[in-house]
Amino acid sequence: MTSLRSAKAKIQSAENDLLGARARLKRDSLPILAAIERRRVTWILAGGFAGGFALSWLSPRIWARFGAAAGAGAALIARSMVAPMIAGAIMGRKTVNTEATASETQTMH
């Protein structure tokens, strides 16, 4: 029984540490997110320019290798036991977000 209490205490402590870390990360990232939000068009244009530069500068052979590696990784994940877990997590998050949006819409009316 003592080990169960000890495990529960460790779990609670870890959850509290995680919540604290999330709060600190959110607090520390607010200025960065605000700066990005103020210059959103600039970031979009810079990203497009960087992508275009990479496409024109790197050879097709490098892009083919990159595509082959990405495809091989996707195939490996699709064949693994992790794929159903990933799909379940994505669908679960989508369902939760849809339900939350629906409940928010109902409370507005």
ABEGO torsion letter per residue (X at the ends): XAAAAAAAAAAAAAAAAAAAAAAAAAAAAAAAAAAAAAAAAAAAAAAAAAAAAAAAABBAAAAAAAAAAAAAAAAAAAABAAAAAAAAAAAAAAAAAAAAAAAAAAAAX
